[in-house]
Amino acid sequence: MSGQDGIFHIDGEDALTAMQVTPYEAESLLQGLLTRHPDLLAGGQMDPHSPRRWLLVAQEHGVPDRGDAAADRWSLDHLFVDQDAVPTLVEVKRSTDTRIRREVVGQMMDYAANGVLYWPLDRLRETFARTQREVLGLDPDEAVRDLTGDPEGTLEEFFDRVFENLRAGRIRLVFVADLVPDELRRIVEFLNGQMTPAEVFAVEVKQYAAPGFAGRTIVPSVIGRTAAGSLKQHAKTAVDPAAVRAGASPASRELATRLAEWASANDARLRETAAATQLCRGDGTVIGQLYYNANTIDIDLGTLRKRDDAAATVFWERLQSLTSKRLTRTYPSVPTADLAGRWQELRALLDELR
């Protein structure tokens, strides 16, 4: 497959003048093309100043509807991440599917609202690594370095940013079809102008073929780049960490002070990012992260669970006793409001993880 932004040629020469728009025989064909060629999402049209590029996290990626779900409720067609670690949720429909007009929008909102809340960091990272190795035959760390252009970048650091973006609602929703109906076009343009910091696009991926011609030509075009959406897009990277922290709840700001004192006394350290304070061991591995916009502290039990599942379960049960929210077992996210006045109990748990 080769091409420049907006026009792709598969097994044939450029013969658009002799070709006609041809429907896809099955939705799975278009899904398979996106899996192998995410450039079909036309990142140069979405952001001409900094064309988007993607790596696949998974096709048919599960979406739970609560934190303690034993099984996923829904299945998202594709989950990608771009070079700025922005999660990109993609739903594919053929124009012959009547759900493309309105129902698909409701589906995508379900996926986005629940994915933001319930996708744990360790699951995203591990699923991505497995997809890169087993489906695409790539080394996950090398794939991330190629995507970001950072020769020193690591998979762990990149997915810390992915999770930050997810928690902050910095996501991209993309509807893909061979033909985007007017109803969906209007909804996408409206949502992209109104939703902040999320972006919403539709990508029309037309397939051209000609009688007697063995090849086909794929031409994607982006819908949703309104004037309001473009202004929002240029502003979205201007994150002011001081403003993020100032907007946090009193419980989050107090916990940040407590964590700084604890780190200073326990051979641990804090690492500041745009939206969070990471609590790290002396060797730099992350224990947890305090998210100021979500007003949560997220504890990483993945390492402990792999080493000693029983000990991790006991730790999780003690952490669960501090909150009324049902916590996930590998990357529990605790509202800081529930920890007000319970610092001594939280500190005892942190002492065990350092």
VOBA-1610 file (N, C-alpha, C; in pm, whole numbers, padded with zeros to 5 digits, always signed):
BEGIN
Met+00085-00119+00000Met+00000+00000+00000Met+00088+00123+00000Ser+00059+00217-00086Ser+00140+00337-00093Ser+00049+00455-00117Gly+00103+00575-00098Gly+00021+00691-00128Gly+00065+00813-00053Gln+00003+00925-00085Gln+00027+01048-00013Gln-00101+01081+00061Asp-00096+01182+00146Asp-00209+01211+00231Asp-00335+01230+00149Gly-00436+01148+00180Gly-00564+01162+00114Gly-00587+01063+00002Ile-00483+01007-00060Ile-00502+00911-00169Ile-00411+00791-00147Phe-00469+00672-00147Phe-00394+00549-00127Phe-00422+00454-00242His-00318+00387-00286His-00332+00294-00397His-00296+00155-00348Ile-00378+00059-00380Ile-00352-00078-00339Ile-00345-00166-00464Asp-00228-00224-00488Asp-00208-00318-00599Asp-00250-00260-00734Gly-00219-00137-00757Gly-00256-00082-00886Gly-00208+00059-00904Glu-00226+00115-01026Glu-00183+00251-01055Glu-00297+00347-01031Asp-00263+00474-01032Asp-00364+00578-01012Asp-00452+00584-01135Ala-00577+00542-01118Ala-00668+00540-01233Ala-00805+00593-01192Leu-00805+00695-01104Leu-00931+00748-01053Leu-01024+00794-01164Thr-00965+00846-01272Thr-01049+00899-01379Thr-01133+00790-01444Ala-01084+00667-01439Ala-01157+00557-01501Ala-01233+00473-01400Met-01225+00511-01273Met-01282+00427-01168Met-01415+00480-01118Gln-01489+00393-01050Gln-01616+00428-00989Gln-01612+00390-00843Val-01686+00466-00760Val-01696+00431-00618Val-01760+00293-00606Thr-01695+00206-00529Thr-01740+00068-00516Thr-01759+00035-00368Pro-01875-00015-00328Pro-01896-00049-00187Pro-01802-00160-00142Tyr-01771-00161-00013Tyr-01694-00271+00046Tyr-01787-00391+00058Glu-01733-00507+00030Glu-01815-00628+00034Glu-01859-00660+00176Ala-01776-00623+00273Ala-01809-00650+00413Ala-01741-00544+00500Glu-01802-00515+00614Glu-01744-00419+00708Glu-01607-00465+00756Ser-01590-00597+00769Ser-01463-00651+00818Ser-01347-00617+00724Leu-01373-00597+00594Leu-01265-00561+00502Leu-01210-00423+00534Leu-01299-00329+00562Leu-01256-00195+00598Leu-01187-00197+00733Gln-01236-00275+00827Gln-01171-00287+00957Gln-01030-00343+00943Gly-01015-00445+00857Gly-00883-00503+00835Gly-00785-00405+00774Leu-00833-00321+00682Leu-00747-00219+00623Leu-00697-00121+00729Leu-00785-00080+00819Leu-00745+00014+00925Leu-00643-00049+01020Thr-00660-00177+01049Thr-00565-00245+01137Thr-00424-00240+01079Arg-00413-00266+00949Arg-00281-00270+00886Arg-00232-00132+00842His-00326-00040+00816His-00288+00090+00761His-00362+00203+00832Pro-00323+00235+00955Pro-00393+00344+01028Pro-00382+00479+00959Asp-00289+00496+00863Asp-00282+00622+00789Asp-00408+00649+00710Leu-00493+00547+00692Leu-00621+00569+00626Leu-00709+00667+00704Leu-00675+00693+00830Leu-00749+00792+00909Leu-00715+00935+00868Ala-00621+00950+00776Ala-00590+01081+00716Ala-00551+01185+00821Gly-00445+01154+00895Gly-00399+01244+01001Gly-00355+01379+00952Gly-00310+01389+00828Gly-00269+01519+00774Gly-00387+01611+00752Gln-00504+01555+00730Gln-00624+01637+00715Gln-00679+01679+00851Met-00663+01593+00951Met-00710+01629+01085Met-00630+01744+01144Asp-00500+01742+01123Asp-00413+01847+01176Asp-00302+01875+01074Pro-00324+01967+00982Pro-00224+01996+00878Pro-00093+02048+00935His-00097+02115+01051His+00024+02171+01111His+00111+02062+01175Ser+00049+01956+01222Ser+00121+01845+01283Ser+00045+01716+01253Pro+00065+01660+01133Pro-00014+01543+01092Pro-00011+01432+01195Arg-00128+01379+01222Arg-00140+01273+01321Arg-00091+01141+01264Arg-00024+01064+01347Arg+00020+00929+01313Arg-00021+00837+01428Trp-00044+00710+01397Trp-00102+00622+01499Trp-00033+00487+01506Leu-00047+00427+01625Leu-00017+00286+01647Leu-00142+00221+01704Leu-00163+00095+01667Leu-00281+00022+01711Leu-00261-00036+01850Val-00355-00007+01939Val-00359-00075+02069Val-00426-00211+02052Ala-00544-00210+01989Ala-00612-00337+01963Ala-00731-00315+01871Gln-00762-00418+01794Gln-00890-00425+01723Gln-00987-00502+01812Glu-01115-00462+01811Glu-01216-00521+01898Glu-01170-00513+02044His-01142-00392+02087His-01094-00368+02223His-01213-00359+02319Gly-01210-00439+02425Gly-01320-00444+02519Gly-01337-00317+02600Val-01462-00285+02633Val-01494-00167+02715Val-01584-00212+02829Pro-01539-00200+02956Pro-01625-00235+03069Pro-01719-00120+03103Asp-01823-00150+03180Asp-01914-00043+03222Asp-01908-00020+03372Arg-01812-00084+03439Arg-01787-00054+03580Arg-01648-00107+03614Gly-01594-00054+03723Gly-01456-00083+03756Gly-01429-00226+03795Asp-01529-00295+03850Asp-01505-00432+03897Asp-01561-00536+03800Ala-01585-00492+03674Ala-01647-00583+03578Ala-01559-00704+03551Ala-01620-00824+03560Ala-01545-00945+03529Ala-01528-00962+03379Ala-01620-00902+03304Ala-01613-00911+03158Ala-01652-00776+03099Asp-01602-00749+02978Asp-01636-00624+02911Asp-01781-00627+02863Arg-01844-00508+02861Arg-01981-00499+02814Arg-01988-00475+02664Trp-01892-00395+02612Trp-01895-00358+02471Trp-01761-00392+02406Ser-01757-00375+02275Ser-01634-00397+02200Ser-01616-00282+02101Leu-01510-00203+02119Leu-01476-00093+02029Leu-01402-00148+01909Asp-01437-00101+01789Asp-01375-00157+01668Asp-01223-00145+01670His-01171-00024+01698His-01026-00003+01704His-00994+00099+01812Leu-00884+00075+01883Leu-00826+00175+01971Leu-00683+00201+01926Phe-00654+00327+01890Phe-00520+00368+01849Phe-00466+00470+01949Val-00336+00496+01943Val-00274+00608+02014Val-00190+00686+01912Asp-00192+00820+01921Asp-00112+00899+01828Asp+00021+00937+01890Gln+00102+01016+01819Gln+00238+01046+01864Gln+00241+01132+01989Asp+00129+01197+02023Asp+00120+01273+02146Asp+00050+01196+02256Ala+00038+01065+02237Ala-00022+00975+02336Ala-00170+01002+02357Val-00238+01053+02255Val-00382+01078+02263Val-00456+00953+02218Pro-00538+00893+02304Pro-00616+00777+02264Pro-00716+00814+02154Thr-00725+00730+02053Thr-00814+00754+01938Thr-00907+00636+01924Leu-01035+00659+01950Leu-01136+00555+01945Leu-01202+00557+01808Val-01205+00442+01741Val-01256+00435+01604Val-01370+00333+01596Glu-01480+00375+01539Glu-01593+00287+01514Glu-01620+00287+01364Val-01634+00168+01305Val-01647+00151+01160Val-01788+00103+01127Lys-01849+00167+01028Lys-01979+00122+00979Lys-01984+00142+00827Arg-02047+00048+00757Arg-02074+00069+00615Arg-02198+00157+00599Ser-02205+00229+00490Ser-02319+00319+00468Ser-02450+00244+00458Thr-02445+00113+00426Thr-02568+00034+00417Thr-02622-00004+00555Asp-02543+00017+00659Asp-02586-00012+00796Asp-02667+00107+00848Thr-02794+00088+00874Thr-02880+00200+00915Thr-02839+00259+01049Arg-02761+00186+01128Arg-02718+00238+01258Arg-02619+00353+01244Ile-02565+00374+01126Ile-02464+00478+01107Ile-02523+00617+01125Arg-02652+00631+01116Arg-02710+00765+01120Arg-02718+00822+01261Arg-02762+00743+01359Arg-02772+00798+01494Arg-02721+00700+01600Glu-02754+00573+01587Glu-02720+00478+01691Glu-02570+00469+01715Val-02491+00482+01608Val-02346+00471+01623Val-02290+00582+01710Val-02354+00699+01712Val-02308+00810+01797Val-02328+00774+01944Gly-02445+00718+01976Gly-02469+00675+02113Gly-02373+00567+02156Gln-02343+00474+02066Gln-02245+00369+02096Gln-02110+00430+02131Met-02065+00523+02048Met-01935+00583+02071Met-01930+00660+02202Met-02039+00729+02238Met-02042+00801+02365Met-02032+00705+02483Asp-02098+00589+02473Asp-02084+00486+02577Asp-01939+00442+02590Tyr-01876+00413+02476Tyr-01737+00366+02478Tyr-01645+00471+02541Ala-01661+00597+02498Ala-01573+00703+02547Ala-01593+00728+02695Ala-01720+00742+02739Ala-01747+00773+02879Ala-01697+00664+02972Asn-01714+00539+02933Asn-01672+00429+03020Asn-01524+00396+03006Gly-01469+00410+02885Gly-01326+00387+02868Gly-01244+00485+02949Val-01285+00612+02950Val-01214+00714+03028Val-01211+00676+03175Leu-01319+00618+03225Leu-01328+00585+03367Leu-01262+00452+03403Tyr-01278+00352+03316Tyr-01251+00215+03360Tyr-01138+00142+03289Trp-01077+00201+03185Trp-00963+00132+03126Trp-00842+00149+03216Pro-00787+00044+03274Pro-00668+00057+03359Pro-00541+00067+03275Leu-00443+00138+03330Leu-00318+00161+03259Leu-00249+00031+03221Asp-00241-00063+03315Asp-00167-00186+03286Asp-00231-00265+03174Arg-00363-00263+03168Arg-00431-00337+03061Arg-00403-00273+02925Leu-00409-00141+02917Leu-00382-00074+02790Leu-00240-00103+02742Arg-00145-00091+02834Arg-00004-00111+02798Arg+00021-00255+02753Glu-00032-00351+02827Glu-00008-00491+02794Glu-00079-00531+02664Thr-00199-00479+02643Thr-00271-00509+02519Thr-00196-00452+02399Phe-00147-00329+02413Phe-00069-00267+02305Phe+00054-00352+02274Ala+00129-00391+02377Ala+00251-00468+02354Ala+00220-00600+02285Arg+00112-00665+02326Arg+00076-00793+02264Arg+00035-00774+02118Thr-00041-00668+02089Thr-00081-00641+01951Thr+00039-00614+01863Gln+00132-00532+01912Gln+00249-00499+01832Gln+00333-00623+01803Arg+00350-00709+01903Arg+00433-00829+01884Arg+00362-00936+01803Glu+00239-00971+01843Glu+00174-01090+01789Glu+00093-01063+01662Val+00039-00943+01648Val-00043-00913+01532Val+00038-00845+01422Leu+00121-00748+01462Leu+00195-00667+01365Leu+00341-00706+01351Gly+00392-00791+01439Gly+00530-00837+01430Gly+00633-00730+01460Leu+00600-00635+01548Leu+00689-00525+01581Leu+00732-00531+01727Asp+00847-00474+01756Asp+00891-00458+01893Asp+00817-00339+01954Pro+00744-00356+02064Pro+00662-00246+02118Pro+00742-00120+02151Asp+00859-00136+02214Asp+00939-00019+02250Asp+00989+00054+02125Glu+01034-00023+02026Glu+01082+00040+01902Glu+00967+00110+01829Ala+00849+00049+01833Ala+00734+00111+01767Ala+00701+00245+01831Val+00707+00252+01964Val+00681+00378+02034Val+00786+00482+02001Arg+00913+00440+01997Arg+01020+00536+01965Arg+01008+00588+01823Asp+00970+00500+01730Asp+00949+00545+01592Asp+00832+00642+01583Leu+00726+00615+01657Leu+00607+00701+01652Leu+00636+00839+01708Thr+00704+00843+01823Thr+00725+00971+01893Thr+00849+01045+01843Gly+00942+00974+01779Gly+01067+01036+01739Gly+01162+01058+01854Asp+01135+00994+01969Asp+01219+01008+02087Asp+01303+00882+02103Pro+01436+00888+02074Pro+01519+00768+02080Pro+01536+00714+02221Glu+01505+00797+02323Glu+01518+00753+02462Glu+01383+00715+02523Gly+01276+00725+02446Gly+01143+00698+02499Gly+01122+00552+02536Thr+01036+00528+02634Thr+01005+00392+02677Thr+00855+00369+02669Leu+00819+00243+02661Leu+00679+00205+02657Leu+00607+00253+02782Glu+00671+00238+02898Glu+00608+00275+03025Glu+00582+00425+03030Glu+00680+00506+02993Glu+00662+00651+02996Glu+00553+00694+02898Phe+00551+00634+02780Phe+00452+00672+02680Phe+00311+00641+02731Phe+00293+00525+02791Phe+00158+00489+02837Phe+00119+00562+02966Asp+00215+00613+03040Asp+00181+00707+03148Asp+00111+00829+03088Arg+00163+00876+02975Arg+00102+00992+02908Arg-00033+00956+02848Val-00043+00835+02791Val-00172+00790+02738Val-00277+00793+02849Phe-00239+00743+02966Phe-00334+00736+03077Phe-00369+00876+03128Glu-00271+00965+03131Glu-00299+01104+03168Glu-00402+01165+03074Asn-00380+01148+02945Asn-00473+01203+02846Asn-00613+01143+02863Leu-00617+01014+02888Leu-00745+00947+02907Leu-00818+01006+03027Arg-00747+01020+03138Arg-00807+01075+03260Arg-00854+01219+03239Ala-00782+01294+03159Ala-00817+01434+03136Ala-00924+01450+03028Gly-00964+01341+02965Gly-01063+01350+02858Gly-01005+01398+02727Arg-00870+01398+02715Arg-00807+01435+02588Arg-00805+01311+02498Ile-00915+01291+02429Ile-00932+01174+02344Ile-00983+01220+02207Arg-00981+01129+02113Arg-01029+01159+01979Arg-01128+01049+01939Leu-01246+01089+01896Leu-01348+00995+01853Leu-01360+01004+01702Val-01350+00891+01634Val-01350+00890+01488Val-01450+00787+01437Phe-01544+00834+01355Phe-01640+00747+01288Phe-01589+00724+01145Val-01577+00599+01106Val-01524+00566+00973Val-01633+00494+00893Ala-01652+00538+00768Ala-01750+00475+00681Ala-01709+00495+00536Asp-01765+00413+00448Asp-01740+00433+00304Asp-01815+00555+00253Leu-01924+00589+00320Leu-02000+00709+00286Leu-02064+00761+00414Val-02033+00886+00451Val-02086+00945+00573Val-02216+01018+00541Pro-02328+00975+00598Pro-02455+01041+00568Pro-02461+01181+00628Asp-02550+01265+00574Asp-02559+01404+00619Asp-02590+01414+00767Glu-02676+01323+00818Glu-02712+01330+00960Glu-02589+01313+01049Leu-02504+01217+01016Leu-02384+01195+01096Leu-02286+01310+01078Arg-02276+01362+00957Arg-02187+01475+00930Arg-02223+01595+01019Arg-02351+01626+01030Arg-02392+01741+01111Arg-02364+01717+01258Ile-02387+01593+01305Ile-02361+01561+01446Ile-02213+01574+01477Val-02128+01522+01388Val-01983+01526+01410Val-01934+01671+01413Glu-01978+01752+01319Glu-01934+01891+01317Glu-01979+01966+01442Phe-02101+01938+01488Phe-02150+02001+01610Phe-02067+01957+01731Leu-02046+01826+01746Leu-01972+01775+01862Leu-01828+01826+01864Asn-01765+01829+01747Asn-01625+01874+01744Asn-01613+02022+01779Gly-01715+02098+01752Gly-01712+02238+01790Gly-01741+02261+01936Gln-01812+02165+02000Gln-01858+02185+02137Gln-01776+02111+02242Met-01722+01996+02207Met-01654+01913+02308Met-01510+01957+02328Thr-01473+01981+02452Thr-01337+02019+02487Thr-01297+01941+02613Pro-01178+01877+02613Pro-01073+01881+02511Pro-01083+01770+02407Ala-01190+01694+02406Ala-01203+01584+02310Ala-01221+01638+02168Glu-01180+01558+02071Glu-01202+01588+01929Glu-01292+01482+01868Val-01371+01522+01772Val-01463+01430+01706Val-01451+01449+01555Phe-01430+01340+01483Phe-01419+01345+01338Phe-01496+01228+01275Ala-01529+01244+01150Ala-01572+01131+01067Ala-01474+01123+00950Val-01442+01002+00910Val-01353+00981+00796Val-01426+00896+00694Glu-01445+00954+00578Glu-01509+00884+00467Glu-01399+00815+00386Val-01403+00684+00382Val-01299+00606+00314Val-01361+00540+00192Lys-01354+00610+00081Lys-01416+00559-00043Lys-01322+00463-00115Gln-01380+00361-00171Gln-01306+00262-00249Gln-01344+00277-00396Tyr-01242+00294-00481Tyr-01264+00308-00625Tyr-01212+00183-00696Ala-01287+00141-00796Ala-01244+00027-00880Ala-01296+00050-01021Ala-01238-00023-01117Ala-01280-00009-01257Ala-01291-00147-01320Pro-01384-00165-01412Pro-01397-00294-01479Pro-01266-00335-01546Gly-01227-00460-01525Gly-01106-00512-01587Gly-00978-00467-01519Phe-00990-00390-01410Phe-00871-00339-01340Phe-00859-00413-01207Ala-00747-00485-01186Ala-00734-00572-01070Ala-00716-00496-00939Gly-00661-00375-00947Gly-00633-00300-00825Gly-00751-00218-00779Arg-00733-00148-00672Arg-00832-00055-00618Arg-00762+00063-00556Thr-00830+00172-00547Thr-00774+00294-00489Thr-00863+00339-00374Ile-00801+00367-00261Ile-00873+00408-00141Ile-00847+00556-00118Val-00953+00634-00103Val-00940+00779-00086Val-01012+00821+00042Pro-00938+00852+00149Pro-01002+00899+00272Pro-01016+01051+00275Ser-01123+01099+00334Ser-01141+01242+00355Ser-01203+01266+00492Val-01154+01369+00560Val-01195+01396+00698Val-01312+01493+00701Ile-01407+01465+00788Ile-01522+01551+00811Ile-01521+01592+00958Gly-01542+01720+00983Gly-01548+01766+01122Gly-01453+01880+01153Arg-01371+01921+01056Arg-01277+02030+01081Arg-01348+02165+01059Thr-01434+02200+01154Thr-01499+02331+01150Thr-01403+02437+01201Ala-01439+02563+01184Ala-01353+02672+01233Ala-01336+02662+01384Ala-01446+02632+01456Ala-01436+02620+01602Ala-01348+02503+01642Gly-01362+02391+01567Gly-01280+02275+01597Gly-01133+02302+01572Ser-01100+02376+01468Ser-00961+02407+01438Ser-00899+02495+01546Leu-00974+02594+01594Leu-00923+02679+01701Leu-00898+02596+01827Lys-00991+02506+01857Lys-00975+02421+01974Lys-00852+02333+01959Gln-00829+02283+01838Gln-00718+02192+01813Gln-00584+02260+01839His-00571+02386+01795His-00444+02456+01817His-00424+02490+01963Ala-00534+02502+02038Ala-00522+02540+02178Ala-00504+02421+02271Lys-00531+02298+02220Lys-00539+02185+02310Lys-00407+02147+02376Thr-00294+02181+02316Thr-00167+02143+02374Thr-00119+02241+02481Ala-00187+02354+02495Ala-00144+02453+02592Ala-00197+02418+02730Val-00133+02323+02796Val-00173+02280+02929Val-00088+02353+03032Asp-00152+02423+03124Asp-00084+02497+03228Asp-00087+02415+03356Pro+00025+02349+03393Pro+00024+02263+03513Pro-00019+02338+03639Ala+00022+02464+03653Ala-00016+02541+03771Ala-00167+02560+03777Ala-00228+02586+03662Ala-00373+02604+03658Ala-00445+02473+03688Val-00389+02361+03638Val-00449+02231+03666Val-00449+02204+03815Arg-00337+02232+03881Arg-00327+02206+04025Arg-00415+02302+04105Ala-00422+02427+04060Ala-00505+02525+04130Ala-00652+02488+04121Gly-00690+02419+04014Gly-00830+02381+03997Gly-00866+02252+04067Ala-00770+02186+04130Ala-00797+02061+04200Ala-00875+02086+04328Ser-00934+01982+04380Ser-01012+01993+04503Ser-00918+02016+04622Pro-00971+02073+04733Pro-00887+02089+04854Pro-00829+01956+04902Ala-00907+01847+04889Ala-00857+01716+04932Ala-00736+01673+04848Ser-00737+01701+04719Ser-00625+01664+04632Ser-00502+01748+04665Arg-00521+01877+04690Arg-00406+01963+04722Arg-00344+01924+04856Glu-00430+01890+04953Glu-00377+01845+05083Glu-00302+01714+05068Leu-00355+01622+04989Leu-00288+01494+04969Leu-00154+01513+04899Ala-00145+01608+04807Ala-00019+01636+04740Ala+00087+01679+04842Thr+00048+01762+04937Thr+00141+01805+05042Thr+00186+01686+05127Arg+00090+01602+05164Arg+00122+01483+05245Arg+00217+01389+05170Leu+00193+01371+05041Leu+00278+01282+04963Leu+00420+01335+04952Ala+00433+01466+04937Ala+00567+01527+04930Ala+00643+01503+05060Glu+00575+01519+05172Glu+00640+01495+05302Glu+00678+01348+05318Trp+00587+01259+05274Trp+00614+01116+05286Trp+00732+01076+05198Ala+00737+01126+05076Ala+00846+01093+04984Ala+00979+01139+05039Ser+00982+01257+05097Ser+01107+01311+05151Ser+01160+01225+05265Ala+01071+01163+05340Ala+01113+01085+05456Ala+01135+00937+05425Asn+01107+00893+05303Asn+01108+00749+05275Asn+01186+00711+05150Asp+01288+00785+05115Asp+01371+00751+04999Asp+01285+00730+04875Ala+01181+00811+04862Ala+01098+00810+04742Ala+01107+00948+04679Arg+01050+00964+04561Arg+01054+01095+04497Arg+00928+01119+04417Leu+00903+01245+04392Leu+00787+01285+04314Leu+00833+01330+04176Arg+00752+01298+04076Arg+00779+01343+03939Arg+00654+01413+03887Glu+00670+01537+03848Glu+00555+01617+03804Glu+00532+01603+03654Thr+00407+01584+03616Thr+00367+01587+03476Thr+00262+01697+03460Ala+00212+01714+03340Ala+00118+01824+03316Ala-00007+01813+03401Ala-00056+01691+03422Ala-00184+01674+03490Ala-00176+01596+03619Ala-00055+01554+03659Ala-00046+01466+03774Ala+00086+01480+03847Thr+00088+01428+03969Thr+00211+01407+04043Thr+00232+01257+04056Gln+00344+01208+04005Gln+00375+01065+04015Gln+00456+01040+04141Leu+00417+00940+04215Leu+00488+00898+04335Leu+00576+00779+04297Cys+00709+00796+04309Cys+00804+00695+04259Cys+00892+00643+04370Arg+00934+00519+04354Arg+01037+00464+04442Arg+01170+00529+04409Gly+01270+00498+04490Gly+01402+00555+04465Gly+01460+00518+04331Asp+01421+00401+04277Asp+01473+00358+04147Asp+01394+00416+04030Gly+01291+00497+04059Gly+01215+00563+03955Gly+01087+00492+03913Thr+01065+00369+03961Thr+00940+00299+03925Thr+00822+00365+03996Val+00710+00369+03927Val+00594+00444+03976Val+00511+00359+04072Ile+00481+00417+04189Ile+00391+00354+04286Ile+00247+00393+04256Gly+00228+00520+04228Gly+00093+00570+04201Gly+00098+00710+04146Gln-00019+00762+04108Gln-00026+00896+04051Gln-00146+00970+04108Leu-00124+01095+04146Leu-00231+01183+04192Leu-00274+01269+04074Tyr-00398+01248+04028Tyr-00451+01322+03914Tyr-00534+01440+03964Tyr-00490+01563+03929Tyr-00554+01683+03983Tyr-00687+01713+03916Asn-00699+01680+03787Asn-00827+01709+03720Asn-00933+01604+03754Ala-00892+01480+03777Ala-00986+01374+03814Ala-01007+01367+03965Asn-00914+01430+04042Asn-00919+01425+04189Asn-00921+01281+04239Thr-00822+01204+04190Thr-00806+01065+04232Thr-00658+01038+04257Ile-00631+00936+04336Ile-00496+00880+04343Ile-00507+00737+04294Asp-00428+00704+04193Asp-00431+00574+04128Asp-00308+00496+04170Ile-00327+00378+04226Ile-00219+00295+04278Ile-00191+00180+04181Asp-00065+00160+04148Asp-00027+00053+04056Asp+00003-00074+04135Leu-00090-00170+04129Leu-00071-00300+04195Leu-00025-00408+04098Gly+00000-00369+03973Gly+00034-00468+03872Gly+00160-00547+03905Thr+00266-00478+03947Thr+00392-00546+03978Thr+00375-00640+04096Leu+00310-00591+04204Leu+00288-00675+04322Leu+00199-00794+04288Arg+00097-00774+04205Arg+00006-00883+04173Arg+00077-00993+04094Lys+00169-00955+04007Lys+00243-01057+03931Lys+00338-01134+04023Arg+00391-01065+04125Arg+00486-01129+04215Arg+00417-01211+04324Asp+00307-01156+04379Asp+00238-01221+04491Asp+00092-01180+04486Asp+00011-01257+04416Asp-00128-01221+04394Asp-00206-01215+04526Ala-00174-01302+04618Ala-00246-01303+04746Ala-00217-01174+04825Ala-00089-01133+04827Ala-00053-01010+04897Ala-00119-00889+04831Ala-00125-00889+04697Ala-00189-00779+04627Ala-00338-00772+04658Thr-00401-00888+04674Thr-00543-00891+04707Thr-00568-00836+04846Val-00482-00871+04942Val-00495-00818+05078Val-00478-00666+05076Phe-00378-00618+05001Phe-00356-00474+04990Phe-00480-00407+04930Trp-00534-00466+04822Trp-00653-00410+04756Trp-00771-00404+04852Glu-00790-00508+04933Glu-00901-00509+05028Glu-00888-00398+05131Arg-00766-00372+05176Arg-00745-00263+05273Arg-00769-00128+05207Leu-00725-00115+05082Leu-00749+00010+05010Leu-00899+00029+04983Gln-00967-00081+04951Gln-01111-00075+04926Gln-01187-00027+05049Ser-01135-00058+05168Ser-01203-00017+05291Ser-01199+00134+05314Leu-01115+00205+05236Leu-01104+00350+05252Leu-01202+00427+05165Thr-01276+00358+05078Thr-01363+00428+04984Thr-01490+00349+04957Ser-01596+00420+04923Ser-01721+00353+04885Ser-01722+00316+04737Lys-01627+00369+04661Lys-01619+00337+04518Lys-01564+00196+04501Arg-01621+00121+04408Arg-01572-00013+04380Arg-01443-00002+04298Leu-01334-00056+04350Leu-01202-00039+04289Leu-01165-00158+04200Thr-01091-00128+04093Thr-01033-00236+04013Thr-00917-00298+04090Arg-00884-00421+04056Arg-00787-00496+04136Arg-00641-00475+04097Thr-00618-00420+03979Thr-00479-00404+03935Thr-00434-00259+03936Tyr-00525-00166+03903Tyr-00489-00024+03903Tyr-00603+00054+03968Pro-00624+00035+04100Pro-00735+00102+04167Pro-00720+00253+04168Ser-00833+00322+04147Ser-00835+00469+04141Ser-00928+00519+04252Val-00869+00583+04354Val-00943+00621+04474Val-00971+00771+04472Pro-01096+00814+04487Pro-01125+00958+04496Pro-01055+01019+04617Thr-00988+01129+04596Thr-00916+01192+04708Thr-01013+01239+04816Ala-01136+01271+04779Ala-01234+01314+04880Ala-01258+01206+04984Asp-01249+01078+04943Asp-01271+00967+05036Asp-01154+00947+05131Leu-01040+01009+05099Leu-00920+00992+05181Leu-00901+01105+05281Ala-00988+01205+05276Ala-00977+01316+05372Ala-00989+01262+05514Gly-00889+01294+05595Gly-00888+01247+05733Gly-00841+01105+05751Arg-00796+01039+05642Arg-00753+00899+05651Arg-00609+00883+05602Trp-00530+00988+05619Trp-00393+00985+05573Trp-00311+00875+05641Gln-00331+00855+05770Gln-00251+00755+05841Gln-00271+00616+05782Glu-00395+00584+05746Glu-00422+00453+05687Glu-00360+00441+05547Leu-00371+00548+05468Leu-00310+00546+05335Leu-00159+00539+05346Arg-00101+00613+05441Arg+00045+00612+05457Arg+00095+00471+05491Ala+00022+00399+05575Ala+00062+00264+05611Ala+00065+00174+05487Leu-00030+00193+05397Leu-00030+00116+05273Leu+00087+00154+05182Leu+00114+00283+05173Leu+00227+00328+05090Leu+00359+00275+05144Asp+00369+00266+05275Asp+00492+00213+05336Asp+00521+00072+05287Glu+00415-00005+05261Glu+00433-00143+05215Glu+00477-00150+05069Leu+00445-00046+04991Leu+00477-00050+04848Leu+00613+00012+04816Arg+00670+00091+04904Arg+00792+00164+04869Arg+00912+00071+04856
//
